[in-house]
Amino acid sequence: MSKIRSHARTPDSGPQVLVVDDAEAIRTYLKSLLSLRGFEVLLAENGPKALELLKGDVSPQVILLDIMMPGLDGIATLRKMKKLRPEIPVIMLSVVGRATSIVEAMNAGAADYLNKPFEEQELDLAIRKVLEKESLREEREELRERLAEQQAREHSRFQWASEKMGRIRETLEQVADADVTVLVHGESGVGKEVIARSLHDLSNRRSKPFVKVNCAALPEELLESELFGYERGAFTGASTRKPGKFEIANAGTIFLDEIAEMSAALQAKLLQVLQDGEFAPLGGNKDIHVDVRVVVATNRNIEQMVGQGTFREDLYYRLNVVNVRVPPLRERREEILVLAEHFLRIYSEKYNRPCPRLSHPLEEAFLGHLWPGNVRELENMIKRIVVLGAEETILAEILAAAEPEPSGPEALPQEPKEGNAAPEAELETKISLKEIGRRAAREAEREALQRVLHQTNWNRKKAAKILEVSYKTLLQKIKECGLADG
């Protein structure tokens, strides 16, 4: 028992356990037992009820799940849980003699199992094991985040190679300590987050949190709770108080990406924060005061949205104190090869592969490419070169993209002039090269989607975060690639 107590804090703030069992006596017993150990215990009498809780904002550190339940049994419930919240460890509760069910549960992703009836010490040990394992996982995630931040800072050093970006750097240095709101705009993939992080790192808030929120990645009701938090009991499943991102970013910087996707109701609440530095969490009666530097970004024309009435004019002027336009990569061509070399070093080290050198034809193709996806497109291309160990596919894609689509009279088949053979071989080569490039791009994209979705057990929100795309874009890509829920 003493071992399990080392993981608990107080009954109000201790680790949360969800108990799923159709037997009321078992639920009552486990709630009493675990509460004495400092756990906060949630109860569900069946699989559907448990899944309903997990679809809300409930995030237990561990789930105790009975295998033998009427209707949706434990194995079926486990599979649905792992698709919905794959990160939460599940301990199965099984009657003795159900070995085949236990094997099936472990294959479906269960972290451990206990045979009923079990001793208290057995329960203590099982929960301690999964909590320690979860703690190690969180430490790894935190380390990955730190490395990502370090990588972003390292990346920012290479994004000032052009004269245009140098002028932006000078602007950031001038306003870094002024605490004014900054609006960063530019095409998708130009590096708006790098600008926001650089501003934070240059400011006197650099030792405080930098918190990023993608306003397009969450539906309105979830985005509000993500930004402003909620009090216990604010809605079904809100069993504990959750601080919002503004509260977490107190004394630091909050970066609101894709701000143009924010609903009118949330725009009004954001305006209040900018004006008064205060907001009320969901279900709260008292305002919370924060001191936060706000940086926002968009790839849309907000002035046009103001004219159309889809974005608040008063909020726009509050946000647009300092306006930073990040030019697309095609306007900063002197950065292309510098960034390419930087990404080659990063991903060679990350994937433990030899650091390749770009051929002269590929460098020329890079310099002539229009880069519709900007820096993000370049980074993804370099990543593929490192992973595949070859650049031919990338070169074929760029050459295919550069091929103009035939139009007008020249698009019609022409009879060869007398004395001149039809350049069939040349035409076939061009068509083949173009098709090879397109096919390779589609296949590479499909493979990447399939791999990430498999790793996340089809948790689309988590997959979108890993792939650095919006949730809507991910759903569209899944449809385009003809992928079915695994």
C-alpha positions in Angstrom: 0.0 0.0 0.0 2.8 2.4 0.9 4.2 1.9 -2.6 1.1 3.2 -4.2 0.8 6.2 -1.9 4.1 7.6 -3.3 2.2 8.3 -6.5 -0.7 10.1 -4.9 -0.9 13.7 -3.8 -4.3 14.5 -2.2 -7.8 13.1 -2.9 -8.6 16.3 -4.9 -5.4 16.4 -7.0 -4.2 12.8 -7.0 -4.0 10.6 -10.0 -7.3 9.8 -11.6 -8.5 6.2 -12.1 -11.5 5.1 -14.2 -13.2 1.9 -13.0 -15.4 0.1 -15.5 -17.3 -2.8 -14.1 -21.0 -3.9 -14.4 -20.9 -5.2 -10.8 -21.9 -2.4 -8.4 -20.2 -4.2 -5.5 -16.8 -4.2 -7.3 -17.1 -0.6 -8.3 -17.9 0.4 -4.7 -15.1 -1.7 -3.3 -12.5 -0.3 -5.7 -13.6 3.3 -5.2 -13.2 2.9 -1.4 -9.9 1.2 -1.7 -8.3 3.6 -4.2 -9.7 6.7 -2.5 -7.8 5.7 0.6 -4.7 5.6 -1.4 -5.2 9.2 -2.6 -6.7 8.5 -6.0 -9.6 10.3 -7.6 -11.9 7.6 -8.8 -14.4 7.8 -11.7 -17.0 5.0 -12.1 -18.7 3.6 -15.2 -21.1 0.7 -15.1 -20.5 -0.4 -18.8 -18.4 0.2 -21.8 -20.6 2.8 -23.6 -20.6 5.0 -20.4 -16.8 4.8 -20.1 -16.4 5.7 -23.7 -18.7 8.7 -23.3 -16.5 9.9 -20.4 -13.4 9.6 -22.5 -14.9 11.5 -25.3 -15.2 14.5 -22.9 -12.2 16.1 -21.1 -11.7 13.3 -18.7 -8.1 12.1 -18.7 -7.5 9.3 -16.2 -4.0 8.1 -15.6 -5.1 4.5 -15.6 -8.3 2.5 -16.4 -9.4 -0.7 -14.6 -11.7 -2.5 -17.1 -13.7 -5.7 -16.5 -13.6 -8.2 -19.4 -17.0 -9.9 -18.6 -19.7 -7.3 -19.2 -23.1 -7.6 -20.9 -23.6 -5.8 -24.2 -20.3 -4.3 -25.2 -17.8 -6.6 -23.5 -14.4 -5.6 -22.1 -12.4 -6.6 -25.2 -14.6 -4.6 -27.6 -14.6 -1.6 -25.1 -10.8 -1.8 -24.9 -10.4 -1.7 -28.7 -12.6 1.4 -28.9 -10.7 3.0 -26.0 -7.4 2.5 -27.7 -8.7 4.2 -30.9 -10.1 7.0 -28.9 -7.4 7.5 -26.2 -4.4 5.3 -27.0 -2.1 7.0 -24.5 -4.2 5.9 -21.4 -3.0 2.5 -19.9 -5.7 -0.1 -19.3 -5.5 -2.9 -16.7 -8.0 -5.7 -17.5 -9.9 -7.5 -14.7 -10.6 -11.1 -15.6 -12.1 -14.1 -13.9 -9.7 -17.1 -13.5 -9.8 -19.4 -16.4 -10.2 -16.8 -19.2 -6.6 -17.1 -20.5 -7.7 -16.7 -24.1 -9.5 -13.5 -23.3 -6.4 -12.1 -21.6 -4.2 -12.9 -24.6 -6.7 -11.2 -26.8 -6.8 -8.2 -24.5 -3.0 -7.9 -24.4 -2.8 -8.1 -28.2 -5.5 -5.3 -28.3 -3.2 -3.0 -26.2 -4.0 -3.8 -22.5 -1.1 -2.7 -20.2 -1.7 -5.5 -17.6 -4.3 -7.8 -16.2 -5.5 -9.0 -12.8 -7.5 -12.2 -12.1 -10.5 -11.9 -9.9 -10.5 -12.2 -6.9 -7.2 -10.3 -6.4 -5.3 -9.2 -3.4 -4.9 -5.5 -2.5 -1.1 -5.9 -3.0 -1.6 -7.2 -6.5 -3.7 -4.2 -7.4 -1.1 -1.9 -5.8 1.7 -3.4 -7.8 -0.2 -3.4 -11.1 -1.2 0.3 -10.8 2.3 1.2 -9.7 3.8 -0.5 -12.7 1.6 1.3 -15.2 2.1 4.7 -13.5 5.8 4.3 -13.5 5.7 3.3 -17.2 3.4 6.3 -17.9 5.8 8.6 -16.1 8.7 7.4 -18.2 6.5 8.0 -21.4 5.7 11.5 -20.2 9.4 12.2 -19.6 10.2 11.0 -23.1 7.4 13.2 -24.5 8.8 16.2 -22.6 12.3 15.5 -23.9 11.0 15.3 -27.4 9.2 18.7 -26.9 12.4 20.2 -25.6 14.4 18.8 -28.6 11.7 20.1 -30.9 12.0 23.6 -29.3 15.8 23.4 -29.6 15.5 22.3 -33.2 13.1 25.2 -33.9 15.6 27.7 -32.3 18.4 26.1 -34.4 16.2 26.3 -37.5 15.5 30.0 -36.8 19.3 30.8 -37.1 19.1 29.7 -40.8 16.0 31.5 -41.7 17.6 35.0 -41.6 19.9 34.4 -44.6 18.0 36.7 -47.0 17.8 40.5 -46.9 14.0 40.4 -46.4 14.2 38.1 -43.4 17.0 40.2 -42.0 14.7 43.2 -42.0 12.1 41.2 -40.2 14.7 40.2 -37.6 15.5 43.9 -37.0 11.8 44.6 -36.5 11.5 41.8 -34.0 14.5 43.1 -32.0 12.9 46.6 -31.9 9.6 45.4 -30.5 10.7 42.4 -28.5 10.5 44.1 -25.1 7.6 46.4 -25.9 4.9 43.8 -25.0 2.8 44.9 -28.0 0.6 42.4 -29.8 2.1 41.2 -33.1 0.2 39.9 -36.1 2.3 37.6 -38.3 0.8 36.8 -41.7 2.0 34.9 -44.8 1.4 31.8 -46.8 1.2 28.3 -45.2 4.6 26.9 -44.4 6.6 30.1 -44.5 7.7 29.8 -40.9 5.3 32.0 -38.9 5.9 29.9 -35.8 9.6 30.5 -36.1 8.9 34.2 -36.1 6.8 33.9 -33.0 9.3 31.8 -31.2 12.1 34.2 -32.2 10.2 37.2 -30.8 9.7 35.3 -27.5 13.4 34.3 -27.3 14.4 38.0 -28.0 12.1 39.4 -25.3 12.5 39.7 -21.6 9.9 36.9 -21.3 12.3 34.3 -22.8 12.6 32.3 -19.5 8.8 32.0 -19.2 6.5 29.7 -21.1 5.9 29.9 -24.8 2.5 28.3 -25.5 1.2 27.5 -29.0 -2.5 27.0 -29.8 -3.7 26.1 -33.3 -7.2 27.6 -33.6 -8.1 25.5 -36.6 -7.3 22.2 -35.0 -10.2 22.1 -32.5 -13.9 22.7 -32.7 -15.3 25.8 -31.1 -16.4 24.2 -27.8 -13.1 22.5 -27.2 -11.1 25.5 -28.3 -12.8 27.7 -25.7 -11.9 25.2 -22.9 -8.4 24.8 -24.3 -7.8 28.6 -24.2 -9.6 29.5 -21.0 -9.9 26.3 -19.0 -12.8 25.2 -17.0 -13.9 24.6 -13.4 -14.9 21.3 -11.9 -18.5 20.5 -12.7 -18.6 23.0 -15.7 -20.0 20.2 -17.9 -20.5 16.4 -17.9 -17.1 14.8 -17.4 -15.4 17.9 -15.9 -14.4 16.2 -12.7 -11.4 18.4 -12.0 -10.4 21.9 -12.7 -8.3 22.4 -15.8 -6.2 25.6 -16.4 -6.4 27.0 -19.9 -3.5 27.9 -22.2 -3.7 31.6 -21.2 -3.3 30.7 -17.6 -0.4 28.4 -18.4 1.3 31.1 -20.5 1.1 33.7 -17.7 4.2 35.9 -17.7 5.2 34.4 -21.0 4.0 34.4 -24.6 0.9 32.7 -26.2 1.0 32.1 -30.0 -2.4 31.8 -31.6 -1.9 30.2 -35.0 -4.6 30.4 -37.7 -6.4 33.1 -35.7 -8.8 33.8 -38.7 -10.5 30.4 -38.0 -11.7 31.6 -34.5 -15.5 31.9 -34.1 -17.2 35.2 -33.4 -18.0 34.3 -29.8 -14.4 33.4 -29.1 -13.2 36.6 -30.8 -15.3 38.6 -28.3 -13.7 36.7 -25.4 -10.2 37.1 -26.8 -10.9 40.9 -27.1 -11.7 41.0 -23.4 -8.4 39.4 -22.6 -6.5 41.8 -24.7 -8.3 44.8 -23.2 -8.4 43.9 -19.5 -6.0 41.0 -19.1 -8.8 39.0 -17.5 -11.2 36.1 -18.5 -13.5 33.7 -16.8 -13.0 29.9 -17.3 -16.0 27.8 -18.3 -18.2 27.3 -15.2 -16.3 29.9 -13.2 -17.7 32.9 -11.3 -14.4 34.7 -10.8 -12.2 36.3 -13.4 -8.6 35.2 -13.7 -5.9 37.9 -14.3 -3.0 37.1 -16.6 0.0 38.9 -18.0 0.6 37.4 -21.4 2.3 38.6 -24.6 0.0 37.7 -27.5 1.3 36.8 -31.0 -1.1 35.7 -33.6 -0.7 34.3 -37.1 -2.8 33.7 -40.2 -2.5 32.8 -43.9 -5.7 34.6 -44.7 -6.5 38.2 -45.6 -8.0 39.5 -42.3 -8.6 43.0 -43.7 -10.9 41.4 -46.3 -12.6 39.3 -43.6 -13.2 42.5 -41.6 -14.9 44.0 -44.7 -17.0 40.9 -45.1 -18.0 41.0 -41.4 -16.5 37.6 -40.6 -13.8 39.0 -38.3 -14.3 41.7 -35.7 -12.9 45.0 -36.7 -12.1 46.1 -33.1 -10.2 42.8 -32.5 -8.3 43.2 -35.7 -7.0 46.6 -34.6 -6.1 45.2 -31.2 -4.1 42.4 -32.9 -2.5 44.5 -35.6 -0.3 46.7 -33.4 2.8 45.4 -35.2 2.3 43.7 -38.5 4.9 41.3 -39.8 4.5 39.8 -43.3 6.7 36.8 -43.9 7.5 36.5 -47.6 7.1 33.1 -49.4 10.2 31.1 -50.0 10.2 31.9 -53.7 10.9 35.5 -52.7 13.9 34.5 -50.6 15.7 32.1 -52.9 19.1 32.8 -51.2 17.8 30.8 -48.2 16.8 27.7 -50.1 20.2 25.9 -50.3 21.1 27.1 -46.8 17.9 25.7 -45.3 18.3 22.5 -47.4 21.8 21.9 -45.9 20.5 22.6 -42.4 17.6 20.1 -42.8 20.0 17.5 -44.2 22.1 17.7 -41.1 19.1 17.6 -38.8 17.4 14.5 -40.3 20.6 12.6 -41.0 21.2 12.8 -37.2 17.6 12.1 -36.3 17.2 9.0 -38.4 20.9 7.9 -38.0 21.5 8.0 -41.8 24.5 9.3 -43.8 24.3 13.0 -44.6 23.9 13.1 -48.4 25.0 15.9 -50.7 22.6 17.3 -53.1 23.5 16.9 -56.7 23.9 20.0 -58.9 20.8 19.2 -61.0 18.7 19.0 -57.8 20.2 22.2 -56.5 19.3 23.9 -59.8 15.8 22.4 -59.6 15.4 23.7 -56.0 16.4 27.2 -57.0 13.9 27.2 -59.9 11.0 25.6 -58.0 8.1 27.8 -57.0 7.7 26.2 -53.5 3.9 26.4 -53.0 4.4 24.7 -49.6 7.3 27.0 -48.7 9.8 26.0 -46.0 7.6 23.1 -44.8 7.6 21.7 -48.4 11.4 22.0 -48.5 11.8 20.3 -45.1 9.6 17.4 -46.1 11.4 16.9 -49.4 14.8 16.8 -47.5 13.3 14.4 -44.9 12.3 12.0 -47.7 15.8 12.3 -49.4 17.4 11.3 -46.1 15.0 8.5 -45.3 15.0 7.0 -48.8 18.7 7.6 -49.4 18.0 8.8 -52.9 17.0 12.1 -54.6 15.7 10.8 -57.9 12.0 10.8 -56.9 12.2 14.3 -55.6 14.0 15.6 -58.7 11.3 13.9 -60.9 8.5 15.6 -58.9 10.0 19.0 -59.3 10.6 18.5 -63.0 7.1 17.3 -63.4 5.7 20.3 -61.5 7.7 22.6 -63.8 6.2 21.0 -67.0 3.6 23.4 -68.3 0.2 21.9 -69.0 -0.5 22.0 -72.8 -3.3 24.4 -73.9 -4.5 25.9 -77.1 -3.6 24.5 -80.6 -0.4 23.0 -79.3 -2.3 20.7 -77.0 -3.9 19.0 -80.1 -2.0 16.1 -81.7 0.1 17.4 -84.6 0.9 15.5 -87.7 4.7 15.2 -88.2 6.0 17.4 -91.0 7.3 15.7 -94.0 10.9 14.7 -93.6 10.7 14.9 -89.8 10.0 11.9 -87.6 7.5 12.4 -84.8 9.4 12.8 -81.5 7.5 9.9 -79.9 10.3 8.7 -77.7 10.9 12.2 -76.4 7.2 12.7 -75.7 6.9 9.3 -73.9 9.9 10.2 -71.7 8.3 13.5 -70.7 4.9 11.9 -69.9 6.5 9.0 -68.0 8.7 11.4 -66.0 5.7 13.5 -65.1 3.6 10.5 -64.2 6.4 8.9 -62.2 6.8 12.1 -60.1 3.1 12.4 -59.4 2.7 8.7 -58.6 5.7 8.7 -56.3 4.4 11.8 -54.4 1.0 10.2 -53.9 2.5 6.9 -52.8 4.9 8.6 -50.4 2.1 10.6 -48.9 -0.1 7.6 -48.5 2.6 5.6 -46.8 3.4 8.4 -44.4 -0.3 8.7 -43.5 -0.8 5.0 -43.1 2.3 4.7 -40.9 1.3 7.5 -38.5 -2.3 6.4 -38.3 -1.2 2.9 -37.4 1.2 4.3 -34.8 -1.5 6.3 -33.2 -4.2 3.6 -33.4 -6.1 5.9 -35.8 -6.3 8.8 -33.3 -6.7 11.4 -36.0 -6.1 14.4 -33.7 -2.8 13.0 -32.6 -1.9 12.0 -36.2 -2.7 15.5 -37.4 -0.3 16.9 -34.7 2.5 14.6 -35.7 2.1 15.3 -39.4 1.8 19.1 -38.7 -1.4 19.5 -40.6 -4.9 20.7 -39.6 -7.5 18.1 -38.6 -9.6 19.0 -41.7 -6.6 18.6 -44.0 -5.9 15.2 -42.4 -9.4 13.9 -43.0 -9.3 15.1 -46.6 -5.9 13.4 -47.2 -7.3 10.1 -45.7 -10.2 10.3 -48.2 -7.9 11.2 -51.1 -5.6 8.3 -50.3 -8.5 5.8 -49.9 -7.4 4.8 -46.5 -9.9 2.9 -44.3 -10.1 2.9 -40.5 -7.7 0.1 -39.5 
